[in-house]
Amino acid sequence: MEKKAKALLIPLASEVVPEELTLELLKEIARKSKTANAVAFEIIPEIINERNLEREISLINSLVKDFNCIILMHLTGGTSKLALEILVNLTQTKPFAIWAHGSFNSLASAFNTKLKVQSLLNVSIPLPIIYEDIKALEEFALLAEAVDYVYQSHKILLIGPTTGIRVPKGYHVTQSLRLRNLLKPAKEEEVMEVFERIKKWLPSEEISNNEEIIKALTIYINIKKILASLSEKKKGTKLATIECYNLMKYFNVAPCLAVSLLLDDGYIITCQRDIPSLFGFLLLKKITGQSIWLADISKILWEDRVVVFSHSCADPKLAVSDDKIVIKKHPLKGVYATLYVPLKVGIDVTIVQVDILKNELIWFEGKIVGPDKPYENIETTQASVKLSERDFINLMNKNVGSHFLLVYGRWGKTIDKVNELLKQVNILRELKGR
C-alpha cells in the first residue's frame, strides 16, 4: 500500500541519560512507526544532543523538503533548547508537532518547548503535543500532508478576464484564456466520444443535435486539452476557474455541464472566477477524499432552520443515482447546458467557506432534507440543509460572502485541527517572510 504522507522524526536526548536507554527507546518507536498504514515515518540516523546539534541541523535542512511535516521527539528532558534551535534554523516551513513519553522527564521538556516557542514568537501558535500514541502521530501526519500540499505553489488556469480577482498566497495564475477560445471547433469524433458519455442524461433525443449542447461539449473538450497540456508543462496543474455569466451573455451557452464533467474527471474548477474557493476545494478534497460541491445560498426557511443551496455545476459522483441525472437549460438564462445532480437526502453534510483574510475554513454541519421537488428560478442542482440552532445562527452571522463548499459527512472536528495547522504555518511563513 502506497503511503500518503511522509513525516520526518527528529529524536532529541540529553547526554545526561545513558545512550543505551535512549537507543532502546528509539528502536521501539521505529518498530511501532512501521505499523502505520498511510504514513511513511523516517527517523534521522543519529539522536541529536548538545554535541552534534549544528551538524544535524544541516542534515535536517537537506532532508525536510521531501517531507510533509516534522516531529520533534523529546526522548529525554533537557531538550527544549535543542528543539528551539532546530525550529529557528529550519530553512523551509513545514507543519510540526512535539512527541513525548512518560519517562526521563520527556513530557516536561515537551511543554517547555511549547512555552519557549510561544515566548520567542510573542504569539500564541498552535503546537500539538502528542503523548506516546503512534496512531495520533499518523493522524497528525495525514492532516499535515494536506496542509503542506495546499501551501505548495499551485498554478491556476483562469478562463475569463483577470480584473478584480483575488489570489491566495502561493497560488499563481499560470495562463489567462479568452472565453471565445473555448468555442474553437472540436473534431467531430471528439464531440461524439463525449456525447456517448452524456447521452444517458439527455431528457430526449430531440435535443441531441442542439447547437448549445454541441457548444457545451466543445467547451469541455477545449478546457480539458489546455489543462492536460499545462499539467505536462507545469507539474500538478489541475486547477481552473471560469467566468460563466459572460459565456451565457455573449455566446448563448452555459459552461456548467463542461465544468461538471471536468470535476468528474478529477480536475478542480470553480465558477465566477472564484480563486479563493479553489484553496478550500483542494484542502477539503485532500482531507475527505470525497467529491466537493460548490454552491450559493438561494433560499432561507427561517422557521425550519433550513438553508437551500443551489448551483448548476456538480460532480456526477455526488448523485444519489447516476440514472437520475438530467441535462437541463440554465434556469436564469434559458440556454444549455447545466447538470441536475440529485443529491443524497437524509445524509449529514458539512458546509464550508474560505476566509481568505485568515486563510482558514469556516464550517457548519447539518443534514440534507430535500427538496422533494426542485425549486424554480434558482440554480439546477439543489440541497435543502437543516441546521442546528447554533449552526444556523453562525451561518447567518459568519457568512464571509464567498461560495460555499459542501461535502458529505461530519468533518467539523477534523477541520478544526486543520485550521490549527493552517494557523501554525501562516505564522511561521510570515515570520520567515515567505
Wavefront OBJ file of the C-alpha trace (Angstrom):
o trace
v 0.000 0.000 0.000
v 1.399 3.367 -1.026
v 1.952 5.761 1.873
v 0.057 9.057 1.561
v 2.208 11.188 3.856
v 5.886 11.428 4.826
v 6.914 12.516 8.329
v 10.464 13.246 9.471
v 11.061 12.154 13.081
v 13.799 14.104 14.877
v 14.896 12.396 18.129
v 16.299 14.669 20.856
v 18.103 13.499 24.005
v 20.274 14.920 26.766
v 23.707 13.396 27.275
v 22.802 13.052 30.964
v 20.630 9.994 30.202
v 22.688 6.894 29.254
v 22.789 6.463 25.474
v 21.818 2.791 25.606
v 18.470 3.752 27.167
v 17.613 6.338 24.513
v 18.716 3.996 21.713
v 16.474 1.250 23.072
v 13.573 3.701 23.253
v 14.212 4.837 19.681
v 14.211 1.239 18.432
v 10.780 0.746 19.996
v 9.492 3.933 18.341
v 10.877 2.762 14.979
v 9.161 -0.615 15.389
v 5.800 0.967 16.198
v 6.058 3.531 13.412
v 6.258 0.748 10.845
v 2.703 -0.292 11.778
v 1.312 2.938 10.283
v -0.706 2.157 7.163
v -0.854 5.556 5.490
v 2.276 7.384 6.687
v 5.950 6.760 5.980
v 7.849 7.736 9.126
v 11.583 8.280 8.720
v 13.901 8.808 11.687
v 17.094 10.762 11.124
v 20.108 8.458 11.626
v 21.532 9.999 14.782
v 19.950 11.122 18.053
v 20.505 14.880 18.414
v 22.269 16.159 21.513
v 24.320 19.205 22.511
v 27.484 17.984 20.714
v 26.087 17.201 17.249
v 23.319 19.822 17.069
v 24.903 22.119 14.465
v 25.803 19.265 12.112
v 22.374 17.665 12.433
v 20.545 20.936 11.668
v 22.333 20.991 8.294
v 21.222 17.406 7.698
v 17.598 18.211 8.626
v 17.545 21.165 6.221
v 18.789 18.936 3.419
v 16.029 16.393 4.115
v 12.975 18.392 5.111
v 11.915 19.452 1.588
v 10.993 15.816 0.861
v 8.669 15.534 3.876
v 5.194 16.870 4.688
v 5.874 17.520 8.373
v 8.416 17.190 11.159
v 8.011 15.633 14.597
v 10.328 16.795 17.388
v 10.714 13.719 19.609
v 11.711 14.501 23.201
v 13.296 11.234 24.281
v 14.525 12.878 27.493
v 14.274 16.077 29.485
v 16.721 18.907 28.928
v 15.965 19.005 25.199
v 13.742 22.057 24.768
v 16.736 24.214 23.821
v 17.671 21.695 21.118
v 14.131 21.800 19.738
v 14.097 25.594 19.673
v 17.430 25.768 17.836
v 16.157 23.378 15.174
v 12.931 25.330 14.641
v 14.712 28.685 14.439
v 17.197 27.394 11.862
v 14.827 25.493 9.575
v 15.089 26.794 6.005
v 11.638 25.516 4.989
v 8.306 25.933 6.732
v 6.534 22.653 7.423
v 3.749 21.740 9.863
v 5.285 20.333 13.039
v 4.326 18.652 16.292
v 6.038 17.577 19.513
v 6.132 13.966 20.717
v 6.716 12.946 24.333
v 6.516 9.892 26.577
v 6.226 9.132 30.270
v 9.889 8.663 31.265
v 13.170 10.584 31.564
v 11.382 13.963 32.009
v 10.354 13.856 28.344
v 6.921 15.413 28.902
v 8.305 18.316 30.930
v 10.676 19.153 28.073
v 7.833 18.982 25.541
v 5.783 21.553 27.453
v 8.916 23.655 27.898
v 9.454 23.678 24.137
v 5.904 24.858 23.560
v 6.365 27.680 26.069
v 9.733 28.733 24.617
v 8.416 28.793 21.043
v 5.471 30.984 22.002
v 7.705 33.282 24.075
v 10.164 33.613 21.204
v 7.471 34.397 18.640
v 5.479 36.536 21.095
v 2.302 34.992 19.717
v 0.048 32.084 20.594
v 0.925 29.468 17.998
v -0.833 26.090 17.797
v 1.696 23.427 18.705
v 0.262 19.945 19.259
v 1.917 17.699 21.828
v 1.399 14.012 21.070
v 1.852 11.683 24.032
v 3.233 8.213 23.159
v 0.455 7.452 20.638
v 1.681 6.350 17.184
v -1.911 6.418 15.870
v -2.182 10.068 16.895
v 1.108 10.713 15.105
v -0.318 9.102 11.980
v -3.475 11.221 12.177
v -1.393 14.377 12.592
v 0.859 13.476 9.648
v -2.112 12.909 7.320
v -3.636 16.305 8.148
v -0.201 17.918 7.892
v 0.222 16.378 4.433
v -2.993 18.084 3.297
v -1.860 21.455 4.686
v 1.628 21.073 3.239
v 0.118 20.232 -0.150
v -2.213 23.251 -0.370
v 0.670 25.550 0.571
v 2.811 24.330 -2.299
v 2.991 26.534 -5.379
v -0.153 25.889 -7.432
v -0.757 27.074 -10.968
v -4.271 28.146 -11.946
v -5.836 28.359 -15.383
v -8.026 31.475 -15.430
v -10.728 31.448 -18.094
v -12.080 34.954 -18.496
v -10.967 38.492 -17.590
v -8.226 38.982 -14.997
v -9.564 42.191 -13.448
v -10.701 42.158 -9.823
v -9.576 38.647 -8.902
v -8.108 37.683 -5.500
v -5.333 35.107 -5.400
v -4.307 33.332 -2.139
v -0.618 33.360 -1.181
v 1.359 30.689 -3.001
v -1.122 30.410 -5.868
v -0.300 31.769 -9.303
v -2.415 32.370 -12.385
v -0.371 30.499 -14.957
v -2.442 31.333 -18.012
v -5.362 33.564 -18.837
v -7.683 32.381 -21.581
v -10.254 34.405 -23.510
v -13.762 32.989 -23.378
v -14.086 32.926 -27.176
v -11.175 30.465 -27.355
v -13.353 27.865 -25.645
v -15.608 27.734 -28.707
v -12.862 26.755 -31.125
v -14.435 23.873 -33.125
v -13.514 20.408 -31.902
v -13.127 17.363 -34.106
v -16.366 15.519 -34.793
v -15.011 12.294 -33.299
v -14.052 14.142 -30.115
v -17.559 15.558 -29.776
v -19.153 12.155 -30.446
v -16.961 10.492 -27.818
v -18.157 12.936 -25.151
v -21.707 12.722 -26.444
v -21.694 8.960 -25.857
v -20.718 9.685 -22.257
v -23.545 12.146 -21.583
v -26.401 10.966 -23.806
v -27.918 8.919 -20.948
v -28.536 12.236 -19.167
v -30.341 13.944 -22.054
v -34.066 14.398 -21.403
v -34.934 13.497 -25.003
v -33.262 12.505 -28.258
v -34.686 15.617 -29.907
v -32.086 17.892 -28.356
v -29.110 15.672 -29.176
v -28.089 17.877 -32.118
v -28.924 21.115 -30.327
v -26.282 23.745 -31.125
v -25.984 24.685 -27.450
v -25.291 21.060 -26.457
v -22.529 20.869 -29.089
v -21.128 24.177 -27.796
v -21.167 22.864 -24.224
v -19.283 19.705 -25.230
v -16.795 21.781 -27.237
v -16.094 23.927 -24.160
v -15.384 20.777 -22.144
v -13.052 19.357 -24.822
v -11.070 22.591 -25.173
v -10.647 23.210 -21.421
v -9.561 19.625 -20.835
v -6.965 19.846 -23.617
v -5.498 23.035 -22.145
v -5.406 21.629 -18.603
v -3.809 18.403 -19.814
v -1.171 20.390 -21.699
v -0.457 22.595 -18.680
v -0.168 19.536 -16.441
v 2.585 18.225 -18.695
v 4.462 21.540 -18.771
v 3.837 22.573 -15.173
v 3.662 19.624 -12.808
v 0.390 19.283 -10.945
v -1.666 21.955 -12.728
v -5.235 20.755 -12.309
v -6.840 23.947 -11.015
v -9.040 26.245 -13.072
v -11.680 28.904 -12.655
v -14.094 30.219 -15.267
v -16.233 33.294 -15.837
v -19.625 31.710 -16.533
v -22.064 34.582 -16.932
v -20.236 36.256 -19.810
v -20.332 32.987 -21.740
v -24.107 32.897 -21.316
v -24.484 36.612 -22.021
v -22.337 36.895 -25.145
v -22.167 33.357 -26.538
v -25.548 31.871 -25.502
v -24.099 28.781 -23.863
v -23.813 27.714 -20.218
v -20.472 26.071 -19.301
v -21.985 24.218 -16.324
v -22.084 20.793 -17.998
v -18.455 21.215 -19.079
v -17.414 22.144 -15.522
v -19.339 19.149 -14.116
v -17.589 16.746 -16.491
v -14.184 18.202 -15.576
v -14.987 17.684 -11.888
v -15.915 14.097 -12.705
v -12.509 13.739 -14.403
v -10.727 14.812 -11.205
v -9.968 18.426 -12.080
v -10.697 21.132 -9.521
v -12.567 24.001 -11.129
v -14.712 26.818 -9.758
v -17.153 29.237 -11.359
v -17.326 33.033 -11.383
v -13.518 33.310 -11.200
v -13.642 32.232 -7.551
v -9.955 31.543 -6.923
v -10.127 31.603 -3.081
v -12.586 28.689 -3.120
v -10.003 26.642 -5.050
v -7.896 26.708 -1.851
v -10.786 25.291 0.208
v -11.809 22.868 -2.537
v -8.293 21.457 -2.760
v -7.920 21.180 1.012
v -11.326 19.546 1.568
v -10.705 17.025 -1.193
v -7.365 16.153 0.395
v -8.874 15.776 3.880
v -12.014 13.847 2.958
v -11.120 12.062 -0.268
v -14.623 12.917 -1.485
v -16.252 14.936 -4.254
v -16.967 18.531 -3.241
v -19.927 20.667 -4.329
v -19.538 24.429 -4.735
v -22.822 26.306 -4.257
v -24.582 29.528 -3.233
v -27.352 30.177 -0.714
v -30.568 30.635 -2.683
v -33.343 30.450 -0.065
v -33.701 30.550 3.721
v -36.618 28.895 5.536
v -36.229 30.711 8.836
v -38.797 28.869 10.950
v -37.417 25.456 9.972
v -33.726 26.483 10.165
v -33.336 25.201 6.605
v -30.984 26.769 4.081
v -31.393 25.971 0.381
v -28.158 25.825 -1.610
v -28.053 25.662 -5.373
v -25.625 25.641 -8.279
v -25.747 24.495 -11.882
v -22.400 22.631 -11.797
v -21.965 19.448 -9.784
v -19.723 16.404 -9.857
v -21.895 13.493 -11.106
v -20.323 11.289 -8.404
v -22.385 13.212 -5.828
v -25.661 11.870 -7.248
v -27.892 9.542 -5.285
v -28.150 7.585 -8.535
v -26.489 8.136 -11.910
v -29.691 7.355 -13.814
v -31.453 10.303 -12.158
v -29.012 12.910 -13.509
v -30.507 15.164 -16.189
v -29.040 17.769 -18.552
v -31.139 20.950 -18.392
v -31.182 24.538 -19.569
v -29.774 27.160 -17.253
v -32.759 28.365 -15.178
v -31.724 32.034 -15.262
v -30.660 32.398 -18.915
v -32.612 29.575 -20.562
v -29.657 28.118 -22.518
v -27.990 24.716 -22.410
v -26.246 23.076 -20.670
v -26.384 22.583 -16.931
v -26.426 19.362 -14.955
v -29.133 18.409 -12.480
v -27.469 16.088 -9.967
v -29.938 14.811 -7.335
v -28.005 14.789 -4.062
v -28.397 12.232 -1.295
v -31.222 13.101 1.126
v -31.079 12.190 4.819
v -27.300 12.328 4.939
v -25.089 14.535 7.126
v -23.239 17.319 5.355
v -20.516 19.819 6.238
v -20.764 23.314 4.773
v -17.510 25.241 4.407
v -16.410 28.737 3.424
v -12.892 30.067 2.921
v -11.911 33.085 4.998
v -9.205 34.447 2.696
v -8.066 37.066 5.231
v -7.226 34.411 7.829
v -6.504 31.576 5.374
v -8.788 29.249 7.305
v -12.003 27.315 6.816
v -15.308 28.283 8.444
v -17.593 25.280 8.862
v -21.190 24.406 9.734
v -22.837 20.990 9.961
v -26.343 19.906 9.034
v -28.413 17.287 7.249
v -29.765 17.298 3.693
v -33.579 17.086 3.962
v -34.659 17.895 0.410
v -36.036 19.480 -1.624
v -38.756 16.966 -2.514
v -39.375 18.936 -5.705
v -36.784 21.301 -7.257
v -37.431 24.998 -6.723
v -37.954 27.170 -9.767
v -35.831 30.218 -10.636
v -32.733 29.089 -8.759
v -29.770 27.039 -9.963
v -30.232 23.486 -11.238
v -28.726 21.225 -8.545
v -30.193 21.959 -5.113
v -29.894 20.919 -1.469
v -32.130 21.878 1.447
v -29.972 21.609 4.559
v -31.421 21.632 8.091
v -29.067 23.102 10.687
v -28.948 23.122 14.464
v -29.913 26.429 16.071
v -26.251 27.180 16.812
v -25.041 26.427 13.267
v -27.980 28.266 11.700
v -27.211 31.440 13.683
v -23.486 31.102 12.952
v -24.149 30.655 9.258
v -26.188 33.842 9.177
v -23.594 35.808 11.186
v -20.269 34.396 9.975
v -21.004 34.276 6.254
v -17.929 35.822 4.561
v -19.704 36.340 1.259
v -17.955 33.730 -0.879
v -19.233 30.472 -2.336
v -19.953 27.558 -0.019
v -18.330 24.139 -0.326
v -20.426 21.127 0.707
v -19.114 17.648 1.464
v -20.974 14.570 2.690
v -20.346 13.654 6.334
v -19.477 15.493 9.537
v -15.982 16.937 9.217
v -16.109 19.878 11.638
v -13.731 18.456 14.268
v -11.225 17.487 11.589
v -11.432 20.962 10.038
v -10.722 22.499 13.462
v -7.464 20.518 13.619
v -6.594 21.551 10.072
v -7.272 25.206 10.921
v -4.783 24.915 13.797
v -2.119 23.693 11.386
v -3.013 26.386 8.842
v -2.582 28.998 11.571
v 0.737 27.481 12.634
v 2.123 27.526 9.086
v 0.748 31.028 8.398
v 2.532 32.427 11.471
v 5.824 30.755 10.608
v 5.657 31.811 6.940
v 5.006 35.432 7.902
v 7.860 35.441 10.401
v 10.226 33.953 7.827
v 8.968 36.335 5.151
v 7.650 33.708 2.761
l 1 2 3 4 5 6 7 8 9 10 11 12 13 14 15 16 17 18 19 20 21 22 23 24 25 26 27 28 29 30 31 32 33 34 35 36 37 38 39 40 41 42 43 44 45 46 47 48 49 50 51 52 53 54 55 56 57 58 59 60 61 62 63 64 65 66 67 68 69 70 71 72 73 74 75 76 77 78 79 80 81 82 83 84 85 86 87 88 89 90 91 92 93 94 95 96 97 98 99 100 101 102 103 104 105 106 107 108 109 110 111 112 113 114 115 116 117 118 119 120 121 122 123 124 125 126 127 128 129 130 131 132 133 134 135 136 137 138 139 140 141 142 143 144 145 146 147 148 149 150 151 152 153 154 155 156 157 158 159 160 161 162 163 164 165 166 167 168 169 170 171 172 173 174 175 176 177 178 179 180 181 182 183 184 185 186 187 188 189 190 191 192 193 194 195 196 197 198 199 200 201 202 203 204 205 206 207 208 209 210 211 212 213 214 215 216 217 218 219 220 221 222 223 224 225 226 227 228 229 230 231 232 233 234 235 236 237 238 239 240 241 242 243 244 245 246 247 248 249 250 251 252 253 254 255 256 257 258 259 260 261 262 263 264 265 266 267 268 269 270 271 272 273 274 275 276 277 278 279 280 281 282 283 284 285 286 287 288 289 290 291 292 293 294 295 296 297 298 299 300 301 302 303 304 305 306 307 308 309 310 311 312 313 314 315 316 317 318 319 320 321 322 323 324 325 326 327 328 329 330 331 332 333 334 335 336 337 338 339 340 341 342 343 344 345 346 347 348 349 350 351 352 353 354 355 356 357 358 359 360 361 362 363 364 365 366 367 368 369 370 371 372 373 374 375 376 377 378 379 380 381 382 383 384 385 386 387 388 389 390 391 392 393 394 395 396 397 398 399 400 401 402 403 404 405 406 407 408 409 410 411 412 413 414 415 416 417 418 419 420 421 422 423 424 425 426 427 428 429 430 431 432 433 434
